[in-house]
Amino acid sequence: MFNIDVDLEKKLNFGVVSEDKFYRSKQPTEEFLIYLKKTRRIKTIVVLLTEIPEFEERFCKENNINLVRLPIKSWRKWPQTTRIT
C-alpha cells in the first residue's frame, strides 16, 4: 500500500464517505487519478459534469476503471443584472 498524501487530498477536497468503498472529491487532475488508483484502488468513477474531460475518459479506459456519467444541471435562474450608473 502507498503512503497517503494528505496535502494532495486536501487540495482536491477528497473525503472518505464509506471506508474502502466510497469516496468523493472535486474534479480530479490526471495526477490525482494516478494517485487514487495506487492508494485507493478505485474501480468506478462517477462524473457529475455535463461533459467528461478527455484525460479522465482515457485514463479510465487504459486502467480498466468504470466511468459513469450522471450529469447534474442547475435549473436555477440567476437574477437579471442591472447596471447602475
N, C-alpha and C positions, 0 to 999 in steps of 0.2 A: 504494500500500500504506500502511496506517495504522501508527502507532507502536505497538510492543508495550508494554503496561503490566505490567511485571514484578511490581509490588506486588499488583495485582489477580489476576494468575495465581498468585502465591504464596499469596494468601489463599484461593483456591479449589482449591489443591493441583493446579494444572494442570501437565501434563507432556507432552512430545513422546515418543511411542513410536516413530513412524516419520515422519521429516520430511515435511511436506506431505501426509501420508496418514492418520495415526492418532494421536489424542490421548486423554488421559484426565484426568478431574478429579472432584472430589466434585460433589454435586448443584448444578448451576448456578442462579444467580439470573437474573431477567429481564434485568437489566443485563449480566450476563456473556454471556448468549446473544447479545445485540445486538453486544457486543464481539467474540465469536468469529466471528459472521457477517462482520463487517467485516475482521477481521485474519487469520483463518484460512480463510475461505471454506468453512465446513463444509457438507457435503451430507447427512450422516446423523448422527443421534444414537441411541445405544444406551442404553436406560434399564434399569438392573438392579433398580429398585424394584418392589414388587408393584403399585403404582399410579402412574400418570404424573401429575405436577402439571398442573393445568388450564392455567396460563400457558405451560407448555412445549409442550403439545399445540397450543394456539392459535398460539404463535409459529412452530412448525414448519409448520403449515398455511398461515399467512399468508406465510411466506418460502420455500415450496416445498422444505422440508428433510424428508428421510425420517426417520421416527421408528420405531425398532424396540424392542419391549419384550421383554426376556429376564429375567423376574423371578427373583431368587435368594432362596430361603427358607433359613433356618437350621433345620436339623433337630436341632441340638444341644440337649440337655436341660440346662436350668440346674439347679443343685443346689437342693434344698429349703432354705428359710431356717429357721433355728432361732432362737427368741427366748431370749436369756439374761437372766435376771432376777437 
